[in-house]
Amino acid sequence: MAGPPLLALRDVRLTFGGTPLFEGVTTWVGRGDRTCLVGRNGSGKSTLLKVLAGAIEADSGERFIQPGTRVAVLPQDPLLDGPSVAAYVAAGLPPDRHGDLWRVETVLDALKLDGTREPAALSGGEGRRAALARALVGEPDALLLDEPTNHLDLPTILWLEERLAAYDGALVMISHDRRFLETVSQQTLWLEGGIVRRSEQGFANFPAWQEEVYAAAEAELARMNTRMRQELHWLARGVTGRRKRNMGRLRALNQLRGERAERKDSVLDTGRQAKLAAEAGEISGRLVIEADKIGKSFNGQPVIAGFSTRILRGDRVGLIGPNGAGKTTLLRMLTGDLEPDSGTVRLGTNLEPAYFDQRRDRLDPDISVWDTLTDGRGDNVWVRGRPQHVVGYMKDFLFSEAQAKTPVRALSGGERNRLLLAKRLAKPSNLLILDEPTNDLDMDTLDLLEEVLADYEGTLLVVSHDRDFLDRLVTSVIAVEGDGTIAEYPGGYADYLRQRPARIDAPEARPQPKAEAVARPKVATRLSYKDVRELEQLPGRIDALAAEIAALEAALADGALYSRDRARFDRSAARVDAARAELAAAEERWLDLETKREELGG
């Protein structure tokens, strides 16, 4: 940060429904900072951003804003008003620049918006782009963005990355798009358990930093466990006969228990994640979809021209391209929902498709979460051929029991997304069609969704603008470039960029930021000799460590060891903690090497 902060919070506390959402928050953002705010859905990221913007007043603490600082905000749910989109966007200009309408035209053109339309008539994605245009047009001193890439196509995301990379004000952004955050961010705020941690490195370093924090917390928890064992042993031996003079020590033990429970809940509660699992239906035929020279035109303009493909069982196909280029049209033709003007589409046998709709229009806003999952029939959800109580299934997707009777309309965007995932993934299918599934998902849920889809035994068709999601998941990419131009490339999005012919007029052809190149290093073709030897030796080391831990724990369970041999007790307690850490590291290393070996084909 160059110079004093433009915005800052000091010792801020906020409660919601009597429960602390966060407390003791102290952070800042200065000119030139590009800070990402990360955390799980429901952790309070959007609320904290509103406190920083001054839209919500904290219960206690201070908010500081440098005098004269102009702040622009992109909210998660923008309120659209005004006679036209151009007028709505122009309202983001400062008073001394109201005549600079060329700025409005420039940003409307970049975000592909018609300034003459009425804001109330815009779709959800168009409304979000209009709100982004309004935030950007006035070139504010501080810019606070909540999920700016939602509903943006890839060319527009790349344009936004360039715009923000050149922005010299103070930037705070919330996003689930990893590649976007890696490219743009230079600092990271991590909101977890009501605590905000700050790193002076960008999101690219976040996974390593997060692991360091968790490892330190686990080590502290292990030390607390050792102290508790010692105190419990002492308690069993002597507290009865020395009750009065030892009540202080007993109170200290109870305090230690409380500290341990609080630390485990707030720092190490990594289990509060959605438990996703896709139910595979009966096995489809080997051929799932075959398209032969299909074409489609609207108003005389070709959208798809002479495209052919063959999708086999188990393929994972990503569809990419600018908004309006024809991705949805192609998807509907490939799945048999729309007849092509020319060519043929043949669907395989025994197909059981399931759809995940980006617009969520398949959810009835007036019925409850319970009835949505059970279709209004009873109190069970059928998952993997067996009934599961609806409340238990809800909890797998991070819903509380209190939300069971909540109507869908009262849910946040992320919660509606999770609800639709819960409903779709419980349904048996062998062809899963996902239209922008990553919008509004937090990163932990997104990680789990990727794992589930990677293990899914059926065939996937995925429309997405999330580059990292595509690189992690798909086996091929169908690029709908516009003007009827469509081509298929093996691999993910990064592979598509390397293989496609250069197009002078394509926005994606612009040079990528350096962080993009760093994020995709050259991949090895096989394990090194050293890695092969290590992979062979790790199972034996894991077994040996597990046996050592079992022996140490058996020794520490001896209630007389502490009084009989204090030095041995201390050595055993210290060693068992170190052995557990070594075992965890060995298991993680084995998993990394085994995954790498499988990816490289043995």
SVG drawing of the C-alpha trace seen along z (x, -y; Angstrom):
<svg xmlns="http://www.w3.org/2000/svg" viewBox="-47 -20 63 72">
<polyline fill="none" stroke="black" stroke-width="0.4" points="0.0,0.0 1.4,-3.3 0.5,-6.0 -2.3,-6.0 -5.4,-3.8 -8.4,-5.1 -10.8,-2.7 -10.2,-1.0 -12.0,0.9 -10.8,1.1 -12.1,3.6 -15.5,3.9 -18.1,6.2 -21.4,7.1 -24.2,9.5 -27.0,11.1 -30.0,12.4 -28.2,12.2 -25.3,14.3 -21.9,12.7 -21.2,12.7 -17.7,11.3 -15.9,9.4 -12.6,7.6 -12.2,7.1 -9.3,4.7 -8.3,4.3 -7.6,1.6 -7.2,1.0 -5.1,-1.7 -4.6,-3.2 -3.0,-0.7 -4.2,2.3 -6.0,5.1 -7.4,7.2 -9.6,10.3 -11.9,11.2 -12.4,15.0 -14.4,17.3 -17.2,19.8 -20.8,19.1 -22.5,17.7 -19.3,16.6 -20.2,12.9 -18.1,11.7 -20.8,9.7 -21.9,8.2 -18.3,7.2 -18.0,5.6 -21.1,3.6 -19.7,2.5 -16.5,1.4 -18.7,-0.5 -20.7,-2.2 -24.0,-0.5 -24.3,1.3 -23.4,-0.2 -21.4,2.1 -22.5,2.7 -19.2,1.4 -15.8,0.4 -14.8,-2.3 -14.9,-2.7 -12.5,-5.2 -12.7,-6.8 -10.1,-9.2 -11.9,-12.6 -12.9,-13.2 -12.6,-9.4 -15.2,-8.3 -16.4,-4.8 -18.3,-2.7 -19.9,0.7 -21.1,3.6 -23.6,5.4 -24.5,9.0 -28.1,8.1 -28.1,4.7 -31.2,2.6 -31.9,1.5 -33.8,-1.7 -34.0,-4.7 -35.5,-5.4 -32.7,-3.6 -29.6,-1.5 -27.5,-4.5 -29.1,-6.7 -28.6,-4.1 -24.9,-3.7 -24.4,-7.5 -25.6,-7.8 -22.2,-6.3 -20.4,-9.4 -19.3,-12.0 -21.0,-15.4 -18.2,-17.1 -18.2,-14.5 -21.9,-14.3 -21.2,-15.5 -18.7,-12.8 -21.2,-10.5 -18.5,-9.1 -17.4,-7.2 -20.9,-5.6 -20.8,-4.6 -17.3,-3.1 -18.2,-0.9 -21.6,0.1 -19.9,1.2 -17.2,3.2 -19.9,5.0 -22.2,5.5 -25.2,3.6 -27.8,1.6 -28.1,-1.8 -31.6,-2.4 -33.2,0.5 -35.1,0.2 -33.2,1.5 -36.3,3.3 -36.4,5.4 -32.8,6.8 -32.1,10.4 -30.2,11.3 -26.9,11.5 -27.5,8.2 -28.5,6.5 -25.3,7.6 -23.3,6.2 -25.2,2.9 -24.4,2.6 -20.7,3.4 -20.7,0.7 -22.1,-1.8 -19.4,-1.0 -16.6,-1.3 -17.7,-4.4 -16.8,-7.0 -13.3,-5.7 -13.8,-5.9 -11.0,-6.1 -12.2,-2.8 -14.0,0.0 -15.8,2.8 -17.0,5.7 -19.1,8.6 -18.9,11.5 -18.0,9.3 -17.5,12.2 -20.9,13.9 -22.7,14.2 -19.8,12.6 -18.5,14.5 -14.8,15.2 -13.9,12.3 -15.6,9.9 -13.8,11.5 -10.5,11.0 -11.5,7.3 -12.3,6.8 -9.0,8.4 -7.1,5.9 -9.3,3.0 -8.7,3.9 -5.0,4.6 -4.6,1.0 -6.8,-0.5 -4.8,-2.6 -7.4,-3.0 -8.2,-0.8 -9.9,2.5 -11.7,5.1 -13.3,8.0 -15.3,11.2 -15.3,13.9 -15.4,17.7 -13.4,17.5 -9.9,18.7 -8.2,17.7 -9.7,14.2 -8.4,13.8 -5.0,15.2 -4.6,12.8 -5.9,9.6 -5.3,9.8 -2.2,8.7 -3.5,9.0 -5.9,11.5 -8.4,11.1 -9.6,14.5 -12.9,14.4 -13.3,17.6 -15.2,18.2 -15.8,14.5 -12.1,13.7 -10.4,11.8 -6.8,12.8 -4.7,10.7 -1.9,11.7 0.2,9.3 0.2,11.9 -2.5,12.5 -4.9,15.4 -2.3,17.5 -0.6,18.0 -3.9,18.6 -4.0,22.4 -0.4,22.6 -1.2,19.9 -4.5,21.6 -2.6,24.9 0.0,23.1 -2.8,21.6 -4.6,25.0 -1.3,26.8 -0.5,24.3 -4.0,24.6 -3.7,28.4 -0.3,28.3 -1.8,26.0 -4.7,28.4 -2.3,31.3 -0.4,29.4 -3.7,28.8 -4.6,32.5 -1.3,33.4 -1.9,30.8 -5.4,32.1 -4.2,35.7 -1.7,34.6 -4.3,32.5 -6.9,35.3 -4.3,37.8 -3.5,35.4 -7.3,34.9 -7.9,38.6 -5.0,39.0 -5.3,36.1 -8.2,33.7 -10.4,35.4 -8.0,35.2 -6.9,31.6 -10.2,30.2 -10.0,26.8 -6.5,25.8 -6.7,27.3 -10.0,25.9 -8.0,23.2 -6.3,25.9 -9.6,27.6 -11.0,24.3 -7.9,23.9 -8.6,27.4 -12.2,26.4 -11.0,23.2 -8.5,25.2 -11.4,27.5 -13.3,24.4 -10.4,22.9 -9.8,26.2 -13.4,26.5 -13.5,22.9 -10.3,23.3 -11.5,26.6 -14.9,25.0 -13.6,21.7 -10.3,22.7 -10.3,26.4 -13.9,26.9 -13.1,27.9 -15.9,30.5 -18.6,27.9 -18.6,28.5 -21.3,29.7 -21.3,33.5 -22.0,33.9 -22.5,37.1 -24.0,37.6 -26.3,40.6 -25.4,42.4 -28.2,44.1 -28.1,47.2 -25.3,47.5 -26.0,45.8 -24.9,47.1 -21.4,46.5 -22.5,43.7 -24.2,40.9 -24.6,38.1 -23.6,38.0 -24.0,34.8 -23.4,34.8 -23.0,31.4 -25.7,29.7 -26.6,26.1 -28.9,23.4 -29.8,19.9 -31.9,17.1 -33.2,14.2 -31.0,15.3 -27.8,15.2 -25.9,18.5 -25.5,19.4 -24.1,22.9 -22.8,24.1 -21.8,27.6 -20.7,28.8 -20.0,32.5 -19.0,34.3 -19.3,37.7 -19.7,37.8 -19.1,41.2 -20.0,42.6 -17.8,41.1 -16.8,38.0 -16.7,34.6 -17.3,31.9 -17.1,28.2 -18.9,25.6 -17.4,22.1 -17.8,18.9 -19.1,15.3 -22.7,14.6 -25.0,14.8 -22.7,16.8 -25.0,19.9 -23.8,22.1 -27.4,22.7 -28.7,23.3 -25.9,25.9 -26.6,27.5 -30.3,27.8 -29.6,29.4 -27.1,31.9 -29.6,33.0 -32.6,33.2 -34.5,30.2 -34.2,28.3 -34.2,29.6 -31.3,28.4 -32.1,26.7 -29.7,29.0 -27.7,32.1 -28.7,34.8 -28.4,35.5 -28.5,39.1 -28.9,39.8 -27.7,43.0 -29.7,45.7 -30.9,45.8 -30.1,42.1 -31.3,40.7 -30.5,36.9 -30.5,34.5 -30.3,30.7 -28.8,28.0 -30.2,24.7 -28.2,21.5 -31.3,19.4 -32.8,21.8 -36.2,21.4 -36.9,25.0 -37.3,24.1 -40.7,23.0 -40.1,19.9 -43.3,20.4 -42.6,23.9 -40.3,24.8 -36.8,26.4 -38.3,29.5 -41.0,29.9 -38.5,29.0 -36.2,31.9 -39.0,34.4 -41.4,33.2 -44.0,32.7 -44.1,36.5 -43.2,37.5 -40.0,36.8 -37.4,38.8 -35.1,38.1 -34.0,41.1 -30.2,41.0 -28.3,43.7 -31.3,46.0 -31.9,45.6 -34.2,43.2 -32.5,40.5 -34.3,38.2 -34.7,34.8 -33.2,32.9 -30.0,35.0 -29.7,34.6 -30.2,30.8 -27.3,30.7 -25.1,32.4 -25.6,29.3 -25.0,26.8 -28.7,26.1 -29.8,25.9 -32.8,27.7 -34.4,24.3 -34.4,23.7 -36.4,26.8 -39.7,24.9 -38.1,21.8 -39.6,20.9 -37.1,20.9 -37.7,17.2 -36.1,16.4 -32.8,18.2 -29.7,16.4 -28.3,17.0 -25.7,19.4 -28.3,21.3 -30.6,21.6 -27.7,22.9 -26.9,25.5 -30.6,26.5 -30.8,27.1 -27.5,29.1 -29.0,31.2 -32.1,31.9 -30.3,32.7 -27.5,34.8 -30.0,37.0 -31.7,38.0 -30.3,41.0 -28.8,40.0 -26.1,41.0 -26.1,37.7 -25.6,34.6 -26.1,31.3 -24.7,28.3 -25.3,24.7 -23.0,22.3 -23.0,24.5 -20.2,22.5 -22.1,19.2 -22.5,18.2 -20.7,21.3 -18.1,20.8 -14.7,22.4 -15.1,25.3 -18.3,26.3 -16.8,25.8 -13.9,28.1 -16.3,30.8 -18.5,30.4 -15.4,30.9 -14.5,34.1 -18.1,35.4 -18.1,34.7 -14.7,36.2 -16.0,39.4 -19.3,39.3 -19.7,42.5 -21.9,40.9 -21.4,38.3 -21.1,34.5 -22.0,31.5 -20.9,28.3 -21.4,24.7 -19.0,22.6 -17.0,19.4 -14.9,20.6 -11.4,21.3 -10.1,23.1 -13.2,25.3 -12.9,26.3 -9.1,27.1 -9.8,29.3 -12.7,31.2 -13.3,31.5 -11.7,33.8 -12.5,31.7 -13.8,28.2 -16.3,27.1 -15.6,23.5 -18.6,21.5 -16.8,18.5 -19.7,16.7 -20.8,16.3 -21.4,20.1 -17.8,20.9 -17.5,24.0 -14.6,26.3 -13.7,29.0 -10.4,29.3 -9.0,32.0 -8.2,30.9 -9.3,28.0 -9.5,24.2 -5.7,23.7 -5.3,26.5 -7.9,24.7 -5.9,21.5 -2.8,23.3 -4.4,25.2 -6.9,22.8 -5.9,20.8 -5.0,17.2 -8.0,14.8 -7.1,11.1 -10.6,10.0 -10.9,12.3 -10.8,10.6 -9.2,13.7 -6.3,13.4 -4.9,10.5 -1.8,11.2 -2.6,12.8 -1.4,11.4 1.8,13.0 -0.1,14.7 -2.0,16.7 1.2,18.1 2.5,19.0 -0.7,20.8 -0.2,23.4 3.3,24.7 4.7,27.3 3.4,30.7 5.8,33.7 5.1,36.8 6.0,39.4 7.1,39.6 10.8,39.1 12.9,42.0 13.1,40.3 9.3,40.0 8.8,43.6 11.1,44.8 9.4,42.6 6.0,43.9 7.1,47.4 8.5,46.7 5.7,44.6 3.2,47.4 5.8,49.1 6.5,45.8 2.8,45.1 2.3,48.6 5.3,48.1 4.1,44.7 0.6,46.0 2.0,48.9 4.2,46.5 1.3,44.2 -0.8,47.1 2.0,48.3 2.5,44.8 -1.2,44.2 -1.4,47.6 1.5,46.5 0.0,43.1 -3.3,44.8 -1.6,46.4 -2.8,44.3 0.3,45.1 2.9,44.1 2.9,40.5 3.8,41.2 6.0,44.1 8.2,42.6 7.5,38.9 10.3,38.6 9.0,41.4 5.5,40.0 6.7,36.6 8.8,38.3 5.9,40.4 3.4,37.5 5.8,35.4 6.6,38.2 3.0,39.2 2.2,35.6 5.3,35.6 4.4,39.0 0.8,38.0 2.2,35.0 4.6,37.2 1.8,39.7 -0.4,36.9 2.4,35.6 3.3,39.1 -0.3,39.9 -0.7,36.5 2.6,37.1 1.5,40.6 -1.9,39.2 -0.1,36.5 2.3,38.9 -0.4,41.6 -2.7,38.9 0.2,37.7 1.0,41.2 -2.6,41.9 -2.8,38.6 0.4,39.5 -1.0,42.9 1.2,45.0"/>
</svg>
